[in-house]
Amino acid sequence: MGYISEEKKDKIFEEKLTRLWNNGYISQQEYKSLKEANQLYINDSKVSQSLKAETDEVKIEEWELKEKPVSEVPKKEKRIKSTEEIRERNITWSLILGVSLLLITGLIVATSQWAQMGPGMKVFAIAGVSLLFFGLSYISGRILKIKQTAFAFLTLGSLFIPIGILTIGYFELLGSYFSLFGEGRFLLGLTGALLPLPLYIRHGLAHNSRLFVWISFLFLTLSAGCVAGALPVSVDVFYLLLMLFNGALVFGYVRYKDANKLKLFMEELPLYGQLNLVISTLLMLLFFESEVFYSFNLIITAAIYMAMVFVYQQKEYQFVFSVMISYAVYMLIEHTMLHSAGLVLYGLVGLVYLVFSYVFRKHSNIDKVFRYTSGIVSFLAFVYISYESIALRGEESSWQLLAAYAVIASNYLVLANITKFTAFVYGAPVFLFVFLWQLWTLVNIGPLFFFMFAGACLSLVYIGLWTVNPWIKIIEESTFYVSLLIAAGSVWYALYSELYGYSACMFLIIGIIAGFVREINQKDIQDAAAWTHSITLLMAGWLWYNPVVTWEPAYERVFSQPFHLSIIGLMLLCLHLFWRRRDKLKLAQAVFYTGQCAYILAMVLLLHSPGVDGVIVRPLILLIGIGVMFWFVQYLKQSFMWCIVSLTSLAFYISLLNPLPIDSFESFLVYLIFAPVFLLLAAELGCRKWRDMYPYFYWLGHTVQPLIIALFMLEHLSAAKVHPVILLIPLSVYLFSAIRAVNEWQIKLMTYTGLTVMALLFYSDPDIMTFGLKQMRNMLFLLRALLLLCYG
């Protein structure tokens, strides 16, 4: 068996690895990992071999140093340039200066004298510049022996040849036929491309230059394109000739790849062959204006790029394939009879990439790229068809657009199931609502915001809560949150537009749905749903006030908002009993608290609602409020809540001023002075069963009593229509409280306060004081008589 070099072994290994990948035995990731591991092994082997060679050299040098005597280190002298080196330096600087002067002179001529020159003179000037550069190249290479400078001048002179030929056609020096826009323009292009081609090939071979190799290939392609364009053939034959030319390049590579003379050309030909496909496409676009054929050309070119992904293992070509396919589909739709169904077809473009993904499913990386490309293309298609239909066509209502949105939504649903990517999972419900919006423009049922709200509720209930379909299950959570967002936006719009009837209906629907959402086994959603249920029901009932007032204005004059809100609170409390009976304790609790807050708010609003009927409605609200607040205390089991009950009771007592026949300030003051008596009486009676209520009623009575006494004194100082004997009532209250008090500070407080009231009583009417002293003297006389009678 013959010896096989390491390079040959590596090449055999890579070829076998490539076949395994192309046939689907290994994935692209495994292919890359194995290839990188092999390359790492080769590099490590080379490093180890070089280290071994360096070690051997070090050992030899150490042995030589041991054998040779140590000599003194010679002193480094300054290097003096030879006469030849100085001469080359001077020549180089002279050439640089000459080229600079040439460029400056050309710039001056171009800016000052160029416009005054005739066409022939301009062509002659360009040809003269080309010959000048060739002359400078010859002098630099043959005489001065400066190869790099000679090559630079040679490149400049060679590139001016096709420019001079194009200038002849541009100025029509040979007639209009042989011009850029004449019938012989292809012959002009062939002359400009083919004439300098042998020179470029010679330069590439002579100077071993990759630059001239690529220039030669480019001008060869241009020559072939001009030959095909000059022939009286149709566009399909033109494209066939270009493909035959590409095939000829491939045949030439296979035939001459081992030729030593053409080695440099053959090394660059495979890479140029990929670029040649793009150049062929550009020539097709330049020479012909058939968009339909151009689209098919793009499809074929895209297919070739996809093939190169596997041939050259360049995954970047897949993106070129995707872009070219999209552009080809656009050209095909826009310039054929398919344009009438273009909106739907654009929506289907994303599904095309899903088909590609399925075809290449064994290649994981390609499959993945096509999936994401499908999502991006679908989104771009959505933007384009929306803009085209609305802004360009003015077709807001279009069944085609509806079908296109349905296709895009379906595409995102499929992508969500395949990739589980967040953008696709949330994109599917978003495009679903875009579909609903377009559907509304066609059916026009009700206002848009209410139609979208209804769609959001249906999707939330069916997709977000009840779905069992495995394909829809993936977007269950995203649809739930997107639907909530749409519903919230619809409600906000209705409130902003002061459409309170629609707002109340939407809040009612949300409240009902929240009751069903409560059945989900997620605790955070359960708690949020319970409170949403109660609050939205409250908002629904409250917002109904405006429509009711619109239908019946007397409702506002008689009942007003406090009565309406109190009814809502009572209804919520009844709903609390319903949920508690059905063992829905979380719902029952949320509804109870919301109902209590609603009723408290209704009683607070009584302070700012003078229009409420004071004979029946206001006292009735407060009387029922006492029972509602008592229920609140019993539910919370918190004693401090008795303060609300006591305040409500006091408000109810004061509200009876309207039904009672009190028509003067004196009567009002006499009625009001019994308020502390009412509170203390309630405290005494209620504390027998609910001991915690006593201090709240007791101290509220003693808090308002000084205010009432102060009001009496103000009235006495100004009008004195109320007899001071009325102060005996607060005096009796303080006397009773002093007797009932247990703590010493309470006894002293009530005693001194009572004495103060007695002083005010005597100050208000001195006759009462004289009468009191007489009665006291009589009482003392009777007491003395009784003592003498008893003890003799």
Solvent accessible surface area in square Angstrom, and as a share of the most:
residue,aa,sasa,rsa
1,M,226,1.01
2,G,63,0.60
3,Y,193,0.73
4,I,59,0.30
5,S,43,0.28
6,E,106,0.47
7,E,130,0.58
8,K,107,0.45
9,K,100,0.42
10,D,33,0.17
11,K,117,0.50
12,I,86,0.43
13,F,83,0.35
14,E,64,0.29
15,E,81,0.36
16,K,118,0.50
17,L,7,0.03
18,T,29,0.17
19,R,136,0.50
20,L,62,0.31
21,W,1,0.00
22,N,61,0.31
23,N,103,0.53
24,G,30,0.29
25,Y,159,0.61
26,I,29,0.15
27,S,31,0.20
28,Q,13,0.06
29,Q,122,0.54
30,E,88,0.39
31,Y,12,0.04
32,K,77,0.33
33,S,54,0.35
34,L,79,0.39
35,K,79,0.34
36,E,112,0.50
37,A,59,0.45
38,N,25,0.13
39,Q,88,0.39
40,L,111,0.55
41,Y,150,0.57
42,I,27,0.14
43,N,63,0.32
44,D,78,0.40
45,S,32,0.21
46,K,126,0.54
47,V,84,0.48
48,S,62,0.40
49,Q,123,0.55
50,S,54,0.35
51,L,102,0.51
52,K,142,0.60
53,A,51,0.39
54,E,97,0.43
55,T,66,0.38
56,D,66,0.34
57,E,101,0.45
58,V,75,0.43
59,K,125,0.53
60,I,99,0.50
61,E,98,0.44
62,E,90,0.40
63,W,158,0.55
64,E,70,0.31
65,L,132,0.66
66,K,166,0.70
67,E,112,0.50
68,K,130,0.55
69,P,121,0.76
70,V,152,0.87
71,S,92,0.59
72,E,164,0.73
73,V,140,0.80
74,P,117,0.74
75,K,184,0.78
76,K,191,0.81
77,E,149,0.67
78,K,184,0.78
79,R,169,0.62
80,I,156,0.79
81,K,100,0.43
82,S,58,0.37
83,T,115,0.67
84,E,91,0.41
85,E,64,0.29
86,I,66,0.34
87,R,100,0.37
88,E,78,0.35
89,R,114,0.42
90,N,74,0.38
91,I,29,0.15
92,T,49,0.29
93,W,164,0.58
94,S,70,0.45
95,L,25,0.12
96,I,87,0.44
97,L,111,0.55
98,G,36,0.34
99,V,36,0.21
100,S,44,0.29
101,L,100,0.50
102,L,48,0.24
103,L,112,0.56
104,I,93,0.47
105,T,75,0.43
106,G,38,0.36
107,L,116,0.58
108,I,101,0.51
109,V,59,0.34
110,A,56,0.43
111,T,103,0.60
112,S,54,0.35
113,Q,89,0.40
114,W,83,0.29
115,A,96,0.75
116,Q,143,0.63
117,M,36,0.16
118,G,34,0.33
119,P,64,0.40
120,G,38,0.36
121,M,105,0.47
122,K,28,0.12
123,V,19,0.11
124,F,138,0.58
125,A,31,0.24
126,I,26,0.13
127,A,45,0.35
128,G,31,0.30
129,V,49,0.28
130,S,6,0.04
131,L,125,0.62
132,L,72,0.36
133,F,9,0.04
134,F,53,0.22
135,G,32,0.31
136,L,41,0.21
137,S,13,0.08
138,Y,127,0.48
139,I,75,0.38
140,S,0,0.00
141,G,23,0.22
142,R,154,0.56
143,I,105,0.53
144,L,33,0.16
145,K,143,0.60
146,I,27,0.14
147,K,167,0.71
148,Q,148,0.66
149,T,32,0.18
150,A,11,0.08
151,F,51,0.21
152,A,53,0.41
153,F,7,0.03
154,L,18,0.09
155,T,18,0.11
156,L,74,0.37
157,G,0,0.00
158,S,0,0.00
159,L,66,0.33
160,F,54,0.22
161,I,44,0.22
162,P,13,0.08
163,I,82,0.42
164,G,10,0.10
165,I,18,0.09
166,L,81,0.40
167,T,15,0.09
168,I,44,0.22
169,G,0,0.00
170,Y,137,0.52
171,F,55,0.23
172,E,90,0.40
173,L,73,0.36
174,L,119,0.59
175,G,35,0.34
176,S,78,0.50
177,Y,127,0.48
178,F,31,0.13
179,S,5,0.03
180,L,60,0.30
181,F,180,0.75
182,G,13,0.12
183,E,143,0.64
184,G,3,0.02
185,R,105,0.38
186,F,29,0.12
187,L,83,0.41
188,L,1,0.01
189,G,19,0.18
190,L,33,0.16
191,T,45,0.26
192,G,5,0.05
193,A,4,0.03
194,L,85,0.42
195,L,114,0.57
196,P,2,0.01
197,L,12,0.06
198,P,85,0.54
199,L,54,0.27
200,Y,0,0.00
201,I,64,0.32
202,R,132,0.48
203,H,3,0.02
204,G,0,0.00
205,L,80,0.40
206,A,62,0.48
207,H,80,0.36
208,N,112,0.57
209,S,12,0.08
210,R,136,0.50
211,L,91,0.45
212,F,0,0.00
213,V,0,0.00
214,W,63,0.22
215,I,21,0.11
216,S,3,0.02
217,F,14,0.06
218,L,69,0.35
219,F,24,0.10
220,L,61,0.30
221,T,0,0.00
222,L,57,0.28
223,S,6,0.04
224,A,23,0.18
225,G,0,0.00
226,C,14,0.08
227,V,68,0.39
228,A,4,0.03
229,G,12,0.11
230,A,57,0.44
231,L,84,0.42
232,P,135,0.85
233,V,46,0.26
234,S,60,0.39
235,V,29,0.17
236,D,77,0.40
237,V,55,0.32
238,F,0,0.00
239,Y,18,0.07
240,L,98,0.49
241,L,53,0.27
242,L,1,0.01
243,M,48,0.21
244,L,107,0.53
245,F,31,0.13
246,N,18,0.09
247,G,37,0.35
248,A,58,0.45
249,L,22,0.11
250,V,95,0.54
251,F,138,0.58
252,G,17,0.16
253,Y,72,0.27
254,V,95,0.55
255,R,147,0.54
256,Y,99,0.38
257,K,102,0.43
258,D,122,0.63
259,A,34,0.27
260,N,134,0.69
261,K,177,0.75
262,L,57,0.29
263,K,118,0.50
264,L,28,0.14
265,F,14,0.06
266,M,20,0.09
267,E,101,0.45
268,E,14,0.06
269,L,9,0.05
270,P,40,0.25
271,L,96,0.48
272,Y,2,0.01
273,G,27,0.26
274,Q,15,0.07
275,L,78,0.39
276,N,1,0.01
277,L,17,0.08
278,V,54,0.31
279,I,20,0.10
280,S,2,0.02
281,T,9,0.05
282,L,101,0.50
283,L,12,0.06
284,M,3,0.01
285,L,88,0.44
286,L,132,0.66
287,F,46,0.19
288,F,50,0.21
289,E,154,0.69
290,S,45,0.29
291,E,63,0.28
292,V,51,0.29
293,F,42,0.18
294,Y,17,0.06
295,S,0,0.00
296,F,96,0.40
297,N,1,0.01
298,L,6,0.03
299,I,57,0.29
300,I,79,0.40
301,T,4,0.02
302,A,0,0.00
303,A,55,0.43
304,I,50,0.25
305,Y,11,0.04
306,M,12,0.05
307,A,51,0.40
308,M,14,0.06
309,V,2,0.01
310,F,39,0.16
311,V,95,0.55
312,Y,82,0.31
313,Q,48,0.21
314,Q,82,0.36
315,K,81,0.34
316,E,99,0.44
317,Y,40,0.15
318,Q,1,0.00
319,F,113,0.47
320,V,57,0.32
321,F,11,0.05
322,S,9,0.06
323,V,102,0.59
324,M,27,0.12
325,I,13,0.07
326,S,35,0.23
327,Y,96,0.36
328,A,0,0.00
329,V,31,0.18
330,Y,81,0.31
331,M,15,0.07
332,L,36,0.18
333,I,5,0.02
334,E,41,0.18
335,H,80,0.36
336,T,37,0.22
337,M,173,0.77
338,L,73,0.36
339,H,67,0.30
340,S,82,0.53
341,A,39,0.30
342,G,0,0.00
343,L,0,0.00
344,V,36,0.20
345,L,50,0.25
346,Y,14,0.05
347,G,0,0.00
348,L,63,0.31
349,V,10,0.06
350,G,0,0.00
351,L,53,0.26
352,V,55,0.32
353,Y,0,0.00
354,L,21,0.11
355,V,87,0.50
356,F,43,0.18
357,S,6,0.04
358,Y,141,0.54
359,V,89,0.51
360,F,39,0.16
361,R,124,0.45
362,K,147,0.62
363,H,20,0.09
364,S,61,0.39
365,N,43,0.22
366,I,1,0.00
367,D,9,0.05
368,K,113,0.48
369,V,28,0.16
370,F,0,0.00
371,R,63,0.23
372,Y,67,0.26
373,T,20,0.11
374,S,0,0.00
375,G,2,0.02
376,I,106,0.54
377,V,20,0.12
378,S,0,0.00
379,F,97,0.40
380,L,104,0.52
381,A,11,0.08
382,F,41,0.17
383,V,71,0.41
384,Y,68,0.26
385,I,0,0.00
386,S,20,0.13
387,Y,123,0.47
388,E,10,0.05
389,S,0,0.00
390,I,86,0.44
391,A,63,0.49
392,L,113,0.56
393,R,77,0.28
394,G,55,0.53
395,E,73,0.33
396,E,108,0.48
397,S,62,0.40
398,S,13,0.08
399,W,163,0.57
400,Q,63,0.28
401,L,0,0.00
402,L,15,0.07
403,A,40,0.31
404,A,0,0.00
405,Y,9,0.04
406,A,36,0.28
407,V,27,0.15
408,I,0,0.00
409,A,15,0.12
410,S,57,0.37
411,N,0,0.00
412,Y,14,0.05
413,L,43,0.21
414,V,43,0.25
415,L,0,0.00
416,A,0,0.00
417,N,27,0.14
418,I,67,0.34
419,T,28,0.17
420,K,123,0.52
421,F,90,0.37
422,T,87,0.51
423,A,56,0.43
424,F,10,0.04
425,V,20,0.11
426,Y,86,0.33
427,G,11,0.10
428,A,4,0.03
429,P,0,0.00
430,V,72,0.42
431,F,10,0.04
432,L,46,0.23
433,F,7,0.03
434,V,34,0.19
435,F,48,0.20
436,L,27,0.14
437,W,137,0.48
438,Q,10,0.04
439,L,44,0.22
440,W,52,0.18
441,T,31,0.18
442,L,38,0.19
443,V,59,0.34
444,N,106,0.54
445,I,114,0.58
446,G,44,0.42
447,P,39,0.25
448,L,43,0.21
449,F,21,0.09
450,F,55,0.23
451,F,39,0.16
452,M,16,0.07
453,F,0,0.00
454,A,41,0.32
455,G,11,0.10
456,A,1,0.00
457,C,13,0.08
458,L,129,0.64
459,S,9,0.06
460,L,8,0.04
461,V,29,0.16
462,Y,125,0.47
463,I,20,0.10
464,G,6,0.06
465,L,26,0.13
466,W,151,0.53
467,T,4,0.02
468,V,136,0.78
469,N,63,0.32
470,P,106,0.66
471,W,129,0.45
472,I,33,0.17
473,K,97,0.41
474,I,48,0.24
475,I,10,0.05
476,E,40,0.18
477,E,112,0.50
478,S,1,0.01
479,T,0,0.00
480,F,18,0.08
481,Y,98,0.37
482,V,16,0.09
483,S,0,0.00
484,L,79,0.39
485,L,127,0.63
486,I,47,0.24
487,A,7,0.05
488,A,59,0.46
489,G,38,0.37
490,S,8,0.05
491,V,10,0.06
492,W,158,0.55
493,Y,106,0.40
494,A,0,0.00
495,L,61,0.31
496,Y,158,0.60
497,S,43,0.28
498,E,119,0.53
499,L,67,0.34
500,Y,66,0.25
501,G,26,0.25
502,Y,84,0.32
503,S,0,0.00
504,A,0,0.00
505,C,46,0.28
506,M,0,0.00
507,F,24,0.10
508,L,75,0.37
509,I,60,0.31
510,I,34,0.17
511,G,0,0.00
512,I,88,0.45
513,I,22,0.11
514,A,6,0.05
515,G,9,0.09
516,F,109,0.46
517,V,10,0.06
518,R,36,0.13
519,E,100,0.45
520,I,43,0.22
521,N,142,0.73
522,Q,98,0.44
523,K,142,0.60
524,D,103,0.53
525,I,28,0.14
526,Q,39,0.17
527,D,44,0.23
528,A,60,0.47
529,A,6,0.05
530,A,3,0.02
531,W,107,0.38
532,T,52,0.30
533,H,9,0.04
534,S,0,0.00
535,I,82,0.41
536,T,11,0.06
537,L,27,0.14
538,L,25,0.13
539,M,56,0.25
540,A,3,0.02
541,G,11,0.11
542,W,72,0.25
543,L,19,0.09
544,W,78,0.27
545,Y,11,0.04
546,N,59,0.30
547,P,16,0.10
548,V,41,0.23
549,V,27,0.15
550,T,106,0.62
551,W,176,0.62
552,E,94,0.42
553,P,76,0.48
554,A,29,0.23
555,Y,41,0.16
556,E,83,0.37
557,R,162,0.59
558,V,64,0.37
559,F,62,0.26
560,S,16,0.10
561,Q,62,0.28
562,P,0,0.00
563,F,41,0.17
564,H,16,0.07
565,L,1,0.00
566,S,3,0.02
567,I,66,0.34
568,I,17,0.08
569,G,0,0.00
570,L,50,0.25
571,M,118,0.53
572,L,8,0.04
573,L,4,0.02
574,C,85,0.51
575,L,44,0.22
576,H,1,0.00
577,L,74,0.37
578,F,96,0.40
579,W,33,0.12
580,R,113,0.41
581,R,206,0.75
582,R,140,0.51
583,D,115,0.59
584,K,61,0.26
585,L,119,0.59
586,K,88,0.37
587,L,1,0.01
588,A,3,0.02
589,Q,72,0.32
590,A,2,0.01
591,V,0,0.00
592,F,0,0.00
593,Y,51,0.19
594,T,8,0.05
595,G,0,0.00
596,Q,0,0.00
597,C,76,0.46
598,A,1,0.01
599,Y,1,0.00
600,I,47,0.24
601,L,67,0.33
602,A,0,0.00
603,M,23,0.10
604,V,73,0.42
605,L,43,0.22
606,L,9,0.04
607,L,144,0.72
608,H,146,0.65
609,S,16,0.10
610,P,125,0.79
611,G,47,0.45
612,V,6,0.03
613,D,44,0.23
614,G,13,0.13
615,V,85,0.49
616,I,114,0.58
617,V,10,0.05
618,R,42,0.15
619,P,11,0.07
620,L,75,0.37
621,I,4,0.02
622,L,12,0.06
623,L,91,0.45
624,I,64,0.32
625,G,0,0.00
626,I,39,0.20
627,G,42,0.41
628,V,9,0.05
629,M,1,0.01
630,F,59,0.25
631,W,70,0.25
632,F,16,0.07
633,V,6,0.04
634,Q,57,0.25
635,Y,69,0.26
636,L,45,0.22
637,K,157,0.67
638,Q,87,0.39
639,S,49,0.32
640,F,110,0.46
641,M,14,0.06
642,W,10,0.03
643,C,51,0.31
644,I,43,0.22
645,V,5,0.03
646,S,3,0.02
647,L,99,0.49
648,T,8,0.04
649,S,6,0.04
650,L,21,0.10
651,A,38,0.29
652,F,33,0.14
653,Y,21,0.08
654,I,69,0.35
655,S,9,0.06
656,L,51,0.25
657,L,32,0.16
658,N,89,0.46
659,P,54,0.34
660,L,74,0.37
661,P,128,0.81
662,I,44,0.23
663,D,136,0.70
664,S,47,0.30
665,F,91,0.38
666,E,44,0.20
667,S,42,0.27
668,F,58,0.24
669,L,1,0.00
670,V,56,0.32
671,Y,34,0.13
672,L,22,0.11
673,I,1,0.01
674,F,85,0.35
675,A,1,0.01
676,P,1,0.00
677,V,52,0.30
678,F,65,0.27
679,L,0,0.00
680,L,11,0.06
681,L,102,0.51
682,A,28,0.22
683,A,0,0.00
684,E,33,0.15
685,L,95,0.47
686,G,10,0.10
687,C,19,0.12
688,R,194,0.71
689,K,154,0.65
690,W,88,0.31
691,R,194,0.71
692,D,82,0.42
693,M,12,0.05
694,Y,47,0.18
695,P,57,0.36
696,Y,61,0.23
697,F,7,0.03
698,Y,13,0.05
699,W,83,0.29
700,L,26,0.13
701,G,0,0.00
702,H,14,0.06
703,T,81,0.47
704,V,22,0.13
705,Q,2,0.01
706,P,63,0.40
707,L,119,0.59
708,I,10,0.05
709,I,13,0.06
710,A,52,0.40
711,L,55,0.27
712,F,0,0.00
713,M,27,0.12
714,L,117,0.58
715,E,10,0.05
716,H,33,0.15
717,L,121,0.60
718,S,95,0.61
719,A,52,0.41
720,A,56,0.43
721,K,144,0.61
722,V,12,0.07
723,H,103,0.46
724,P,10,0.06
725,V,70,0.40
726,I,23,0.12
727,L,0,0.00
728,L,76,0.38
729,I,35,0.18
730,P,0,0.00
731,L,29,0.15
732,S,64,0.41
733,V,11,0.06
734,Y,6,0.02
735,L,113,0.56
736,F,85,0.36
737,S,1,0.00
738,A,17,0.13
739,I,129,0.65
740,R,119,0.43
741,A,16,0.13
742,V,131,0.75
743,N,71,0.36
744,E,115,0.51
745,W,144,0.50
746,Q,32,0.14
747,I,70,0.35
748,K,97,0.41
749,L,79,0.39
750,M,4,0.02
751,T,57,0.33
752,Y,139,0.53
753,T,37,0.21
754,G,7,0.07
755,L,95,0.47
756,T,77,0.45
757,V,4,0.02
758,M,69,0.31
759,A,60,0.46
760,L,50,0.25
761,L,4,0.02
762,F,61,0.25
763,Y,149,0.57
764,S,13,0.09
765,D,25,0.13
766,P,88,0.55
767,D,104,0.54
768,I,34,0.17
769,M,92,0.41
770,T,73,0.42
771,F,125,0.52
772,G,26,0.25
773,L,103,0.51
774,K,106,0.45
775,Q,78,0.35
776,M,110,0.49
777,R,163,0.59
778,N,74,0.38
779,M,126,0.56
780,L,107,0.53
781,F,138,0.58
782,L,101,0.50
783,L,95,0.47
784,R,162,0.59
785,A,45,0.35
786,L,103,0.51
787,L,92,0.46
788,L,109,0.54
789,L,145,0.72
790,C,93,0.56
791,Y,186,0.71
792,G,95,0.92
